[in-house]
Amino acid sequence: MNKLTKIGLTALAGSLMVGTVNAADWSISGTSSMTFSGGDDNATTGNGWSMGDSLTFSASGDVNDIGITVSYELDGQGSATDTFDDHSISFDLGDAGTLVFAGHGGSSALSARDDVMPTAKEEPWDVVTGSDADIINGAAAENQFNYTYSHDSGVLFNAAYNNADSAANAVSYTDFALEYTGVEGLRVGYAFGDVETTAGTEQEESTMFATYATGGFTVGVQTSELDRSGNTTADTESSAFGISYQVNDDLAVSYGAHSIEYNSGDDQEASGFSISYTMGSMALSGAYNSVDNIANTSTDDRSAYELGVVFSF
């Protein structure tokens, strides 16, 4: 990571002037990756190879005793429309917590916890085309506020808010999460949100999870529910299990399973193996996932694999 120092940074968010930051710390970090995907007959991956790259520019400093960090990610996809991708401004409120306003790329309290099972690379429902369609994951959106408060006792509170926007949510969206990590190796949590992307189609989403790490092993279980108002036949439930093993400082392996239960038809059943190996600033990873009855379709059983290499600087 390269660091630069600049005196007199002025942070502007839209038309709101935050102020002048003295002796701000600038940082630039980035990654470049190559990925090969295959095995999925339904995927349109071309020759299977793809490339990703990103540069993240951050500036941080104190304004009236409030720590402020402005972060922009430039995510190049090799097209004429390349532009800034993730961007946010973070307010460090000291003992009162942290408030983040994400113009793009922010997670809500629930979406950040849609699947927290231990894995060396990917979730078991990932990689295979279409298998993520019914994942219970809240409603993250553009221009979203996210507040986090962490107490020394191990209690964490997280809440997200997004103003009503016809392009994302018909009504304003709020969700929250509570976690406890006061016992060494243990993480337990609950998250809940009301989603109404179209007026009159409210649905309640929730998830509960627990993970425990001991030695090189981490195990976890998670259960989630989606309840649609006035349409109980479309309700779904999901359950997940994961176990990972840190073989040494560089090598990790994992196995995971995830199922989605529908009120009729066939449940989606996913399982997968992942592996990752780190060599300094380079990381190699691989995943092989198999999914049956994709999106409640009994005739759609497929598997796929993904191999990747990431260079960080």
ChimeraX commands (.cxc) that place a marker at each C-alpha (Angstrom):
marker #1 position 0.00,0.00,0.00 radius 0.5
marker #1 position 1.35,3.38,-1.02 radius 0.5
marker #1 position 0.64,6.33,1.27 radius 0.5
marker #1 position 0.70,10.01,0.41 radius 0.5
marker #1 position 0.12,13.05,2.62 radius 0.5
marker #1 position -1.72,16.16,1.51 radius 0.5
marker #1 position -2.41,19.33,3.50 radius 0.5
marker #1 position -5.82,21.00,3.35 radius 0.5
marker #1 position -8.19,18.39,1.93 radius 0.5
marker #1 position -11.72,19.67,1.38 radius 0.5
marker #1 position -14.33,16.87,1.40 radius 0.5
marker #1 position -17.53,17.57,-0.49 radius 0.5
marker #1 position -20.54,15.23,-0.49 radius 0.5
marker #1 position -22.99,16.49,-3.13 radius 0.5
marker #1 position -23.74,20.10,-2.21 radius 0.5
marker #1 position -22.91,19.52,1.49 radius 0.5
marker #1 position -19.54,20.94,2.49 radius 0.5
marker #1 position -18.06,18.77,5.23 radius 0.5
marker #1 position -15.10,21.05,5.89 radius 0.5
marker #1 position -11.35,21.30,5.57 radius 0.5
marker #1 position -9.19,18.45,6.85 radius 0.5
marker #1 position -5.68,19.34,7.96 radius 0.5
marker #1 position -2.85,16.83,7.51 radius 0.5
marker #1 position -5.15,14.28,5.91 radius 0.5
marker #1 position -3.79,10.79,5.28 radius 0.5
marker #1 position -4.19,9.58,1.73 radius 0.5
marker #1 position -3.95,5.91,0.84 radius 0.5
marker #1 position -4.17,4.00,-2.42 radius 0.5
marker #1 position -4.68,0.25,-2.55 radius 0.5
marker #1 position -5.65,-2.08,-5.33 radius 0.5
marker #1 position -6.17,-5.58,-6.61 radius 0.5
marker #1 position -6.00,-7.30,-9.96 radius 0.5
marker #1 position -7.43,-10.75,-10.55 radius 0.5
marker #1 position -7.84,-13.49,-13.14 radius 0.5
marker #1 position -10.70,-15.99,-12.87 radius 0.5
marker #1 position -11.61,-19.12,-14.80 radius 0.5
marker #1 position -15.13,-20.54,-14.52 radius 0.5
marker #1 position -16.41,-23.75,-16.02 radius 0.5
marker #1 position -18.57,-26.82,-15.67 radius 0.5
marker #1 position -21.90,-24.95,-15.73 radius 0.5
marker #1 position -23.75,-25.80,-18.95 radius 0.5
marker #1 position -26.14,-22.90,-18.41 radius 0.5
marker #1 position -23.55,-20.16,-17.97 radius 0.5
marker #1 position -22.60,-17.77,-20.77 radius 0.5
marker #1 position -18.96,-17.34,-19.81 radius 0.5
marker #1 position -17.46,-17.30,-23.30 radius 0.5
marker #1 position -14.01,-18.81,-23.03 radius 0.5
marker #1 position -14.33,-18.97,-19.23 radius 0.5
marker #1 position -11.59,-16.43,-18.47 radius 0.5
marker #1 position -12.30,-13.04,-16.94 radius 0.5
marker #1 position -10.29,-10.25,-15.34 radius 0.5
marker #1 position -11.07,-7.87,-12.52 radius 0.5
marker #1 position -9.15,-4.88,-11.25 radius 0.5
marker #1 position -9.82,-2.07,-8.81 radius 0.5
marker #1 position -8.11,0.91,-7.23 radius 0.5
marker #1 position -9.37,2.33,-3.95 radius 0.5
marker #1 position -8.52,5.92,-3.03 radius 0.5
marker #1 position -9.10,6.94,0.60 radius 0.5
marker #1 position -8.55,10.15,2.52 radius 0.5
marker #1 position -8.97,10.38,6.28 radius 0.5
marker #1 position -8.59,13.06,8.93 radius 0.5
marker #1 position -10.34,14.85,11.79 radius 0.5
marker #1 position -12.98,17.55,11.39 radius 0.5
marker #1 position -14.17,19.12,14.65 radius 0.5
marker #1 position -13.00,16.02,16.53 radius 0.5
marker #1 position -14.92,13.73,14.21 radius 0.5
marker #1 position -12.85,11.25,12.22 radius 0.5
marker #1 position -13.88,11.30,8.56 radius 0.5
marker #1 position -12.83,8.92,5.80 radius 0.5
marker #1 position -13.80,9.38,2.15 radius 0.5
marker #1 position -13.30,6.31,-0.03 radius 0.5
marker #1 position -13.66,5.80,-3.79 radius 0.5
marker #1 position -13.10,2.58,-5.70 radius 0.5
marker #1 position -12.28,2.69,-9.40 radius 0.5
marker #1 position -13.38,-0.66,-10.78 radius 0.5
marker #1 position -12.25,-1.21,-14.35 radius 0.5
marker #1 position -14.23,-3.69,-16.44 radius 0.5
marker #1 position -12.61,-2.97,-19.76 radius 0.5
marker #1 position -15.54,-1.07,-21.28 radius 0.5
marker #1 position -16.20,2.48,-22.44 radius 0.5
marker #1 position -18.52,3.03,-19.45 radius 0.5
marker #1 position -15.88,2.42,-16.74 radius 0.5
marker #1 position -16.41,4.81,-13.85 radius 0.5
marker #1 position -16.19,5.03,-10.07 radius 0.5
marker #1 position -17.72,1.97,-8.44 radius 0.5
marker #1 position -18.01,1.72,-4.63 radius 0.5
marker #1 position -17.84,5.09,-2.92 radius 0.5
marker #1 position -18.69,6.16,0.62 radius 0.5
marker #1 position -18.00,8.65,3.38 radius 0.5
marker #1 position -17.47,7.38,6.93 radius 0.5
marker #1 position -17.90,9.36,10.16 radius 0.5
marker #1 position -16.03,7.98,13.19 radius 0.5
marker #1 position -18.06,9.13,16.20 radius 0.5
marker #1 position -15.66,7.70,18.78 radius 0.5
marker #1 position -17.45,5.85,21.59 radius 0.5
marker #1 position -20.79,6.59,19.89 radius 0.5
marker #1 position -20.02,4.33,16.91 radius 0.5
marker #1 position -19.56,4.80,13.17 radius 0.5
marker #1 position -21.92,6.23,10.55 radius 0.5
marker #1 position -21.34,5.44,6.87 radius 0.5
marker #1 position -23.12,7.00,3.90 radius 0.5
marker #1 position -22.57,4.78,0.85 radius 0.5
marker #1 position -23.39,6.28,-2.52 radius 0.5
marker #1 position -22.82,2.88,-4.11 radius 0.5
marker #1 position -21.64,-0.55,-3.00 radius 0.5
marker #1 position -22.81,-0.41,0.62 radius 0.5
marker #1 position -24.32,-3.37,2.46 radius 0.5
marker #1 position -27.35,-3.21,4.72 radius 0.5
marker #1 position -27.36,-4.87,8.14 radius 0.5
marker #1 position -29.17,-7.92,6.73 radius 0.5
marker #1 position -27.45,-8.18,3.36 radius 0.5
marker #1 position -24.05,-8.20,5.08 radius 0.5
marker #1 position -25.20,-11.30,6.98 radius 0.5
marker #1 position -27.08,-13.24,4.31 radius 0.5
marker #1 position -24.52,-16.06,4.66 radius 0.5
marker #1 position -21.82,-15.83,7.34 radius 0.5
marker #1 position -20.80,-19.47,7.24 radius 0.5
marker #1 position -17.03,-20.09,7.22 radius 0.5
marker #1 position -15.62,-20.59,3.74 radius 0.5
marker #1 position -12.23,-20.48,2.08 radius 0.5
marker #1 position -13.65,-18.89,-1.09 radius 0.5
marker #1 position -17.35,-18.97,-2.03 radius 0.5
marker #1 position -20.72,-19.86,-0.52 radius 0.5
marker #1 position -22.14,-23.22,-1.71 radius 0.5
marker #1 position -25.00,-21.46,-3.56 radius 0.5
marker #1 position -22.59,-19.25,-5.50 radius 0.5
marker #1 position -20.72,-20.01,-8.77 radius 0.5
marker #1 position -23.69,-21.96,-10.28 radius 0.5
marker #1 position -25.83,-19.73,-12.50 radius 0.5
marker #1 position -29.23,-18.82,-11.03 radius 0.5
marker #1 position -28.79,-20.50,-7.67 radius 0.5
marker #1 position -28.64,-17.18,-5.80 radius 0.5
marker #1 position -32.08,-15.99,-6.98 radius 0.5
marker #1 position -33.93,-16.84,-3.75 radius 0.5
marker #1 position -31.25,-16.07,-1.17 radius 0.5
marker #1 position -32.73,-14.16,1.79 radius 0.5
marker #1 position -30.59,-11.04,1.87 radius 0.5
marker #1 position -32.55,-7.85,2.63 radius 0.5
marker #1 position -32.43,-4.85,0.31 radius 0.5
marker #1 position -29.17,-2.90,0.03 radius 0.5
marker #1 position -29.47,0.11,-2.28 radius 0.5
marker #1 position -27.80,3.30,-3.51 radius 0.5
marker #1 position -27.31,6.28,-1.17 radius 0.5
marker #1 position -27.72,4.27,2.00 radius 0.5
marker #1 position -26.93,5.10,5.63 radius 0.5
marker #1 position -25.35,2.43,7.84 radius 0.5
marker #1 position -24.72,2.85,11.56 radius 0.5
marker #1 position -22.62,0.50,13.72 radius 0.5
marker #1 position -22.08,0.57,17.48 radius 0.5
marker #1 position -19.76,-1.87,19.23 radius 0.5
marker #1 position -19.52,-2.25,23.02 radius 0.5
marker #1 position -16.57,-3.61,25.00 radius 0.5
marker #1 position -18.81,-6.39,26.32 radius 0.5
marker #1 position -18.92,-7.93,22.84 radius 0.5
marker #1 position -22.34,-6.60,21.86 radius 0.5
marker #1 position -22.64,-5.06,18.38 radius 0.5
marker #1 position -25.60,-3.16,16.95 radius 0.5
marker #1 position -25.95,-2.40,13.24 radius 0.5
marker #1 position -28.76,-0.55,11.43 radius 0.5
marker #1 position -29.22,0.55,7.83 radius 0.5
marker #1 position -31.64,3.05,6.25 radius 0.5
marker #1 position -32.48,3.83,2.64 radius 0.5
marker #1 position -34.95,6.51,1.58 radius 0.5
marker #1 position -37.87,5.50,-0.65 radius 0.5
marker #1 position -36.80,5.24,-4.29 radius 0.5
marker #1 position -38.95,3.81,-7.07 radius 0.5
marker #1 position -35.84,2.28,-8.64 radius 0.5
marker #1 position -35.05,0.25,-5.50 radius 0.5
marker #1 position -37.65,0.36,-2.71 radius 0.5
marker #1 position -41.23,1.63,-2.95 radius 0.5
marker #1 position -41.09,2.67,0.71 radius 0.5
marker #1 position -38.17,3.65,2.92 radius 0.5
marker #1 position -36.21,0.59,4.01 radius 0.5
marker #1 position -34.72,-0.10,7.45 radius 0.5
marker #1 position -33.08,-3.20,8.83 radius 0.5
marker #1 position -30.98,-4.00,11.89 radius 0.5
marker #1 position -28.68,-6.63,13.34 radius 0.5
marker #1 position -27.47,-7.62,16.80 radius 0.5
marker #1 position -24.34,-9.69,17.46 radius 0.5
marker #1 position -22.49,-11.02,20.48 radius 0.5
marker #1 position -18.80,-11.99,20.48 radius 0.5
marker #1 position -18.07,-11.78,24.22 radius 0.5
marker #1 position -16.94,-15.43,24.42 radius 0.5
marker #1 position -13.64,-16.28,22.74 radius 0.5
marker #1 position -14.21,-17.91,19.37 radius 0.5
marker #1 position -18.01,-17.44,19.48 radius 0.5
marker #1 position -20.14,-15.24,17.23 radius 0.5
marker #1 position -23.94,-15.28,17.43 radius 0.5
marker #1 position -26.32,-12.88,15.73 radius 0.5
marker #1 position -29.76,-11.96,14.47 radius 0.5
marker #1 position -30.81,-9.62,11.66 radius 0.5
marker #1 position -34.25,-8.45,10.52 radius 0.5
marker #1 position -35.70,-6.22,7.80 radius 0.5
marker #1 position -38.99,-5.25,6.09 radius 0.5
marker #1 position -38.62,-5.21,2.31 radius 0.5
marker #1 position -41.14,-3.53,-0.01 radius 0.5
marker #1 position -39.56,-3.09,-3.42 radius 0.5
marker #1 position -43.05,-2.72,-4.93 radius 0.5
marker #1 position -45.85,-0.94,-3.09 radius 0.5
marker #1 position -48.22,-3.41,-1.42 radius 0.5
marker #1 position -45.81,-6.37,-1.59 radius 0.5
marker #1 position -44.27,-6.19,1.86 radius 0.5
marker #1 position -42.12,-9.08,3.03 radius 0.5
marker #1 position -40.35,-9.71,6.31 radius 0.5
marker #1 position -36.87,-11.22,6.18 radius 0.5
marker #1 position -34.80,-12.45,9.09 radius 0.5
marker #1 position -31.76,-14.57,9.84 radius 0.5
marker #1 position -30.11,-16.15,12.89 radius 0.5
marker #1 position -26.60,-17.57,12.97 radius 0.5
marker #1 position -23.80,-18.84,15.16 radius 0.5
marker #1 position -20.14,-19.64,14.44 radius 0.5
marker #1 position -17.46,-21.00,16.72 radius 0.5
marker #1 position -13.70,-21.11,16.12 radius 0.5
marker #1 position -11.30,-23.34,18.02 radius 0.5
marker #1 position -7.80,-24.30,16.97 radius 0.5
marker #1 position -7.74,-24.21,13.18 radius 0.5
marker #1 position -11.43,-25.14,12.84 radius 0.5
marker #1 position -14.43,-22.85,12.45 radius 0.5
marker #1 position -17.97,-24.26,12.30 radius 0.5
marker #1 position -21.25,-22.45,11.76 radius 0.5
marker #1 position -25.02,-22.84,11.39 radius 0.5
marker #1 position -27.57,-20.36,10.05 radius 0.5
marker #1 position -31.31,-20.26,9.44 radius 0.5
marker #1 position -33.31,-17.59,7.58 radius 0.5
marker #1 position -36.98,-16.87,6.84 radius 0.5
marker #1 position -38.91,-14.84,4.28 radius 0.5
marker #1 position -42.60,-14.13,5.00 radius 0.5
marker #1 position -44.65,-12.42,2.29 radius 0.5
marker #1 position -47.65,-10.42,3.46 radius 0.5
marker #1 position -50.93,-12.00,2.31 radius 0.5
marker #1 position -49.20,-14.75,0.32 radius 0.5
marker #1 position -48.07,-17.52,2.65 radius 0.5
marker #1 position -47.68,-20.01,-0.21 radius 0.5
marker #1 position -44.66,-18.02,-1.43 radius 0.5
marker #1 position -42.87,-17.99,1.95 radius 0.5
marker #1 position -39.43,-19.60,2.06 radius 0.5
marker #1 position -37.00,-20.79,4.69 radius 0.5
marker #1 position -33.31,-21.55,4.35 radius 0.5
marker #1 position -30.72,-23.35,6.45 radius 0.5
marker #1 position -26.95,-23.46,6.13 radius 0.5
marker #1 position -23.97,-25.26,7.59 radius 0.5
marker #1 position -20.27,-24.63,7.11 radius 0.5
marker #1 position -16.91,-25.84,8.38 radius 0.5
marker #1 position -13.45,-24.54,7.52 radius 0.5
marker #1 position -9.96,-25.57,8.55 radius 0.5
marker #1 position -6.92,-23.31,8.57 radius 0.5
marker #1 position -4.23,-25.85,7.74 radius 0.5
marker #1 position -1.46,-23.30,8.29 radius 0.5
marker #1 position -0.96,-19.54,7.97 radius 0.5
marker #1 position -1.36,-19.74,4.19 radius 0.5
marker #1 position -3.70,-22.66,3.38 radius 0.5
marker #1 position -7.42,-22.95,4.19 radius 0.5
marker #1 position -10.07,-25.46,3.10 radius 0.5
marker #1 position -13.83,-25.53,3.68 radius 0.5
marker #1 position -17.08,-27.40,3.04 radius 0.5
marker #1 position -20.56,-25.91,3.13 radius 0.5
marker #1 position -24.19,-26.83,2.52 radius 0.5
marker #1 position -27.24,-24.63,1.99 radius 0.5
marker #1 position -30.90,-25.45,1.35 radius 0.5
marker #1 position -33.98,-23.35,0.51 radius 0.5
marker #1 position -37.35,-24.81,1.49 radius 0.5
marker #1 position -40.40,-23.87,-0.58 radius 0.5
marker #1 position -44.08,-24.45,0.28 radius 0.5
marker #1 position -44.50,-26.53,-2.87 radius 0.5
marker #1 position -42.22,-28.20,-5.36 radius 0.5
marker #1 position -38.65,-29.24,-4.73 radius 0.5
marker #1 position -36.25,-27.60,-2.31 radius 0.5
marker #1 position -33.02,-26.16,-3.65 radius 0.5
marker #1 position -30.07,-28.09,-2.21 radius 0.5
marker #1 position -26.52,-26.75,-2.57 radius 0.5
marker #1 position -23.15,-28.00,-1.38 radius 0.5
marker #1 position -19.59,-27.03,-2.16 radius 0.5
marker #1 position -15.88,-27.21,-1.40 radius 0.5
marker #1 position -13.46,-24.27,-1.36 radius 0.5
marker #1 position -9.74,-23.83,-0.96 radius 0.5
marker #1 position -7.42,-20.83,-0.75 radius 0.5
marker #1 position -3.66,-20.40,-0.57 radius 0.5
marker #1 position -1.86,-17.12,0.11 radius 0.5
marker #1 position 1.71,-16.32,-0.93 radius 0.5
marker #1 position 2.56,-12.82,0.23 radius 0.5
marker #1 position 0.51,-10.41,-1.88 radius 0.5
marker #1 position -0.78,-13.17,-4.19 radius 0.5
marker #1 position -3.73,-15.45,-3.37 radius 0.5
marker #1 position -4.86,-18.58,-5.21 radius 0.5
marker #1 position -8.37,-19.95,-4.68 radius 0.5
marker #1 position -10.81,-22.50,-6.03 radius 0.5
marker #1 position -14.41,-23.59,-5.48 radius 0.5
marker #1 position -16.56,-26.49,-6.71 radius 0.5
marker #1 position -20.31,-26.24,-6.05 radius 0.5
marker #1 position -23.23,-28.50,-6.89 radius 0.5
marker #1 position -26.87,-27.35,-6.74 radius 0.5
marker #1 position -30.06,-29.43,-7.20 radius 0.5
marker #1 position -33.53,-28.09,-8.02 radius 0.5
marker #1 position -32.24,-24.59,-8.77 radius 0.5
marker #1 position -34.85,-21.94,-7.90 radius 0.5
marker #1 position -37.46,-24.62,-7.15 radius 0.5
marker #1 position -37.07,-26.31,-10.56 radius 0.5
marker #1 position -36.84,-30.10,-10.29 radius 0.5
marker #1 position -35.29,-30.50,-13.74 radius 0.5
marker #1 position -32.44,-28.07,-13.10 radius 0.5
marker #1 position -29.48,-29.76,-11.38 radius 0.5
marker #1 position -26.05,-28.37,-12.19 radius 0.5
marker #1 position -22.53,-27.98,-10.87 radius 0.5
marker #1 position -19.72,-25.53,-11.60 radius 0.5
marker #1 position -16.21,-24.63,-10.55 radius 0.5
marker #1 position -14.24,-21.43,-10.28 radius 0.5
marker #1 position -10.48,-20.87,-10.07 radius 0.5
marker #1 position -8.91,-17.52,-9.30 radius 0.5
marker #1 position -5.68,-15.66,-8.64 radius 0.5
marker #1 position -5.63,-12.22,-6.98 radius 0.5
marker #1 position -2.68,-9.81,-6.81 radius 0.5
marker #1 position -2.88,-7.14,-4.09 radius 0.5
marker #1 position -0.81,-3.98,-3.89 radius 0.5
marker link #1:1,2 radius 0.2
marker link #1:2,3 radius 0.2
marker link #1:3,4 radius 0.2
marker link #1:4,5 radius 0.2
marker link #1:5,6 radius 0.2
marker link #1:6,7 radius 0.2
marker link #1:7,8 radius 0.2
marker link #1:8,9 radius 0.2
marker link #1:9,10 radius 0.2
marker link #1:10,11 radius 0.2
marker link #1:11,12 radius 0.2
marker link #1:12,13 radius 0.2
marker link #1:13,14 radius 0.2
marker link #1:14,15 radius 0.2
marker link #1:15,16 radius 0.2
marker link #1:16,17 radius 0.2
marker link #1:17,18 radius 0.2
marker link #1:18,19 radius 0.2
marker link #1:19,20 radius 0.2
marker link #1:20,21 radius 0.2
marker link #1:21,22 radius 0.2
marker link #1:22,23 radius 0.2
marker link #1:23,24 radius 0.2
marker link #1:24,25 radius 0.2
marker link #1:25,26 radius 0.2
marker link #1:26,27 radius 0.2
marker link #1:27,28 radius 0.2
marker link #1:28,29 radius 0.2
marker link #1:29,30 radius 0.2
marker link #1:30,31 radius 0.2
marker link #1:31,32 radius 0.2
marker link #1:32,33 radius 0.2
marker link #1:33,34 radius 0.2
marker link #1:34,35 radius 0.2
marker link #1:35,36 radius 0.2
marker link #1:36,37 radius 0.2
marker link #1:37,38 radius 0.2
marker link #1:38,39 radius 0.2
marker link #1:39,40 radius 0.2
marker link #1:40,41 radius 0.2
marker link #1:41,42 radius 0.2
marker link #1:42,43 radius 0.2
marker link #1:43,44 radius 0.2
marker link #1:44,45 radius 0.2
marker link #1:45,46 radius 0.2
marker link #1:46,47 radius 0.2
marker link #1:47,48 radius 0.2
marker link #1:48,49 radius 0.2
marker link #1:49,50 radius 0.2
marker link #1:50,51 radius 0.2
marker link #1:51,52 radius 0.2
marker link #1:52,53 radius 0.2
marker link #1:53,54 radius 0.2
marker link #1:54,55 radius 0.2
marker link #1:55,56 radius 0.2
marker link #1:56,57 radius 0.2
marker link #1:57,58 radius 0.2
marker link #1:58,59 radius 0.2
marker link #1:59,60 radius 0.2
marker link #1:60,61 radius 0.2
marker link #1:61,62 radius 0.2
marker link #1:62,63 radius 0.2
marker link #1:63,64 radius 0.2
marker link #1:64,65 radius 0.2
marker link #1:65,66 radius 0.2
marker link #1:66,67 radius 0.2
marker link #1:67,68 radius 0.2
marker link #1:68,69 radius 0.2
marker link #1:69,70 radius 0.2
marker link #1:70,71 radius 0.2
marker link #1:71,72 radius 0.2
marker link #1:72,73 radius 0.2
marker link #1:73,74 radius 0.2
marker link #1:74,75 radius 0.2
marker link #1:75,76 radius 0.2
marker link #1:76,77 radius 0.2
marker link #1:77,78 radius 0.2
marker link #1:78,79 radius 0.2
marker link #1:79,80 radius 0.2
marker link #1:80,81 radius 0.2
marker link #1:81,82 radius 0.2
marker link #1:82,83 radius 0.2
marker link #1:83,84 radius 0.2
marker link #1:84,85 radius 0.2
marker link #1:85,86 radius 0.2
marker link #1:86,87 radius 0.2
marker link #1:87,88 radius 0.2
marker link #1:88,89 radius 0.2
marker link #1:89,90 radius 0.2
marker link #1:90,91 radius 0.2
marker link #1:91,92 radius 0.2
marker link #1:92,93 radius 0.2
marker link #1:93,94 radius 0.2
marker link #1:94,95 radius 0.2
marker link #1:95,96 radius 0.2
marker link #1:96,97 radius 0.2
marker link #1:97,98 radius 0.2
marker link #1:98,99 radius 0.2
marker link #1:99,100 radius 0.2
marker link #1:100,101 radius 0.2
marker link #1:101,102 radius 0.2
marker link #1:102,103 radius 0.2
marker link #1:103,104 radius 0.2
marker link #1:104,105 radius 0.2
marker link #1:105,106 radius 0.2
marker link #1:106,107 radius 0.2
marker link #1:107,108 radius 0.2
marker link #1:108,109 radius 0.2
marker link #1:109,110 radius 0.2
marker link #1:110,111 radius 0.2
marker link #1:111,112 radius 0.2
marker link #1:112,113 radius 0.2
marker link #1:113,114 radius 0.2
marker link #1:114,115 radius 0.2
marker link #1:115,116 radius 0.2
marker link #1:116,117 radius 0.2
marker link #1:117,118 radius 0.2
marker link #1:118,119 radius 0.2
marker link #1:119,120 radius 0.2
marker link #1:120,121 radius 0.2
marker link #1:121,122 radius 0.2
marker link #1:122,123 radius 0.2
marker link #1:123,124 radius 0.2
marker link #1:124,125 radius 0.2
marker link #1:125,126 radius 0.2
marker link #1:126,127 radius 0.2
marker link #1:127,128 radius 0.2
marker link #1:128,129 radius 0.2
marker link #1:129,130 radius 0.2
marker link #1:130,131 radius 0.2
marker link #1:131,132 radius 0.2
marker link #1:132,133 radius 0.2
marker link #1:133,134 radius 0.2
marker link #1:134,135 radius 0.2
marker link #1:135,136 radius 0.2
marker link #1:136,137 radius 0.2
marker link #1:137,138 radius 0.2
marker link #1:138,139 radius 0.2
marker link #1:139,140 radius 0.2
marker link #1:140,141 radius 0.2
marker link #1:141,142 radius 0.2
marker link #1:142,143 radius 0.2
marker link #1:143,144 radius 0.2
marker link #1:144,145 radius 0.2
marker link #1:145,146 radius 0.2
marker link #1:146,147 radius 0.2
marker link #1:147,148 radius 0.2
marker link #1:148,149 radius 0.2
marker link #1:149,150 radius 0.2
marker link #1:150,151 radius 0.2
marker link #1:151,152 radius 0.2
marker link #1:152,153 radius 0.2
marker link #1:153,154 radius 0.2
marker link #1:154,155 radius 0.2
marker link #1:155,156 radius 0.2
marker link #1:156,157 radius 0.2
marker link #1:157,158 radius 0.2
marker link #1:158,159 radius 0.2
marker link #1:159,160 radius 0.2
marker link #1:160,161 radius 0.2
marker link #1:161,162 radius 0.2
marker link #1:162,163 radius 0.2
marker link #1:163,164 radius 0.2
marker link #1:164,165 radius 0.2
marker link #1:165,166 radius 0.2
marker link #1:166,167 radius 0.2
marker link #1:167,168 radius 0.2
marker link #1:168,169 radius 0.2
marker link #1:169,170 radius 0.2
marker link #1:170,171 radius 0.2
marker link #1:171,172 radius 0.2
marker link #1:172,173 radius 0.2
marker link #1:173,174 radius 0.2
marker link #1:174,175 radius 0.2
marker link #1:175,176 radius 0.2
marker link #1:176,177 radius 0.2
marker link #1:177,178 radius 0.2
marker link #1:178,179 radius 0.2
marker link #1:179,180 radius 0.2
marker link #1:180,181 radius 0.2
marker link #1:181,182 radius 0.2
marker link #1:182,183 radius 0.2
marker link #1:183,184 radius 0.2
marker link #1:184,185 radius 0.2
marker link #1:185,186 radius 0.2
marker link #1:186,187 radius 0.2
marker link #1:187,188 radius 0.2
marker link #1:188,189 radius 0.2
marker link #1:189,190 radius 0.2
marker link #1:190,191 radius 0.2
marker link #1:191,192 radius 0.2
marker link #1:192,193 radius 0.2
marker link #1:193,194 radius 0.2
marker link #1:194,195 radius 0.2
marker link #1:195,196 radius 0.2
marker link #1:196,197 radius 0.2
marker link #1:197,198 radius 0.2
marker link #1:198,199 radius 0.2
marker link #1:199,200 radius 0.2
marker link #1:200,201 radius 0.2
marker link #1:201,202 radius 0.2
marker link #1:202,203 radius 0.2
marker link #1:203,204 radius 0.2
marker link #1:204,205 radius 0.2
marker link #1:205,206 radius 0.2
marker link #1:206,207 radius 0.2
marker link #1:207,208 radius 0.2
marker link #1:208,209 radius 0.2
marker link #1:209,210 radius 0.2
marker link #1:210,211 radius 0.2
marker link #1:211,212 radius 0.2
marker link #1:212,213 radius 0.2
marker link #1:213,214 radius 0.2
marker link #1:214,215 radius 0.2
marker link #1:215,216 radius 0.2
marker link #1:216,217 radius 0.2
marker link #1:217,218 radius 0.2
marker link #1:218,219 radius 0.2
marker link #1:219,220 radius 0.2
marker link #1:220,221 radius 0.2
marker link #1:221,222 radius 0.2
marker link #1:222,223 radius 0.2
marker link #1:223,224 radius 0.2
marker link #1:224,225 radius 0.2
marker link #1:225,226 radius 0.2
marker link #1:226,227 radius 0.2
marker link #1:227,228 radius 0.2
marker link #1:228,229 radius 0.2
marker link #1:229,230 radius 0.2
marker link #1:230,231 radius 0.2
marker link #1:231,232 radius 0.2
marker link #1:232,233 radius 0.2
marker link #1:233,234 radius 0.2
marker link #1:234,235 radius 0.2
marker link #1:235,236 radius 0.2
marker link #1:236,237 radius 0.2
marker link #1:237,238 radius 0.2
marker link #1:238,239 radius 0.2
marker link #1:239,240 radius 0.2
marker link #1:240,241 radius 0.2
marker link #1:241,242 radius 0.2
marker link #1:242,243 radius 0.2
marker link #1:243,244 radius 0.2
marker link #1:244,245 radius 0.2
marker link #1:245,246 radius 0.2
marker link #1:246,247 radius 0.2
marker link #1:247,248 radius 0.2
marker link #1:248,249 radius 0.2
marker link #1:249,250 radius 0.2
marker link #1:250,251 radius 0.2
marker link #1:251,252 radius 0.2
marker link #1:252,253 radius 0.2
marker link #1:253,254 radius 0.2
marker link #1:254,255 radius 0.2
marker link #1:255,256 radius 0.2
marker link #1:256,257 radius 0.2
marker link #1:257,258 radius 0.2
marker link #1:258,259 radius 0.2
marker link #1:259,260 radius 0.2
marker link #1:260,261 radius 0.2
marker link #1:261,262 radius 0.2
marker link #1:262,263 radius 0.2
marker link #1:263,264 radius 0.2
marker link #1:264,265 radius 0.2
marker link #1:265,266 radius 0.2
marker link #1:266,267 radius 0.2
marker link #1:267,268 radius 0.2
marker link #1:268,269 radius 0.2
marker link #1:269,270 radius 0.2
marker link #1:270,271 radius 0.2
marker link #1:271,272 radius 0.2
marker link #1:272,273 radius 0.2
marker link #1:273,274 radius 0.2
marker link #1:274,275 radius 0.2
marker link #1:275,276 radius 0.2
marker link #1:276,277 radius 0.2
marker link #1:277,278 radius 0.2
marker link #1:278,279 radius 0.2
marker link #1:279,280 radius 0.2
marker link #1:280,281 radius 0.2
marker link #1:281,282 radius 0.2
marker link #1:282,283 radius 0.2
marker link #1:283,284 radius 0.2
marker link #1:284,285 radius 0.2
marker link #1:285,286 radius 0.2
marker link #1:286,287 radius 0.2
marker link #1:287,288 radius 0.2
marker link #1:288,289 radius 0.2
marker link #1:289,290 radius 0.2
marker link #1:290,291 radius 0.2
marker link #1:291,292 radius 0.2
marker link #1:292,293 radius 0.2
marker link #1:293,294 radius 0.2
marker link #1:294,295 radius 0.2
marker link #1:295,296 radius 0.2
marker link #1:296,297 radius 0.2
marker link #1:297,298 radius 0.2
marker link #1:298,299 radius 0.2
marker link #1:299,300 radius 0.2
marker link #1:300,301 radius 0.2
marker link #1:301,302 radius 0.2
marker link #1:302,303 radius 0.2
marker link #1:303,304 radius 0.2
marker link #1:304,305 radius 0.2
marker link #1:305,306 radius 0.2
marker link #1:306,307 radius 0.2
marker link #1:307,308 radius 0.2
marker link #1:308,309 radius 0.2
marker link #1:309,310 radius 0.2
marker link #1:310,311 radius 0.2
marker link #1:311,312 radius 0.2
marker link #1:312,313 radius 0.2
view
